[in-house]
Amino acid sequence: MDILYSGHLHSTDSVPITFLTVCLHIKVCHAELNAILNKNSADVKGCTIYVALFPCNECAKLIIQSGITEILNVSDKHHDTDHMIASRKLLDMAKVKYSQFIPSIKTLTIDFSSIDDCVYNHWTQ
């Protein structure tokens, strides 16, 4: 199982962005980009991508170009924004299926303490 997330570009933490406050998000890579770039296979043609939010138009282009054929999103809270309208139009033109994923489990807690104990015990024996 892969857990991917939005994050900053590599090697940019020490580079200050001093122009317009709006540009603070310029260094953020969306989760879709991270997922596709850090995949565990040669390609993702024919795959399904699971995302928390419906992908923006830039991520939609990346999804289309990578050959992903289905998107399952948990939320579409920005449904009526220009970026999402454009995204749906692009996905429709490319015949990429999309639908809302409704998880059966609303909360997931991962307890890493048992993993740490196992690793610690392995290395100290």
Secondary structure, DSSP 8 states (H G I E B T S, - for coil): ------EE-TT-TTS---S-GGGGGGGEE-HHHHHHHT-SSS--TT-EEEEEE---HHHHHHHHHHT--EEEEEE-TTTTSHHHHHHHHHHHHTT-EEEE---S-S------HHHHHHHHHHHH-
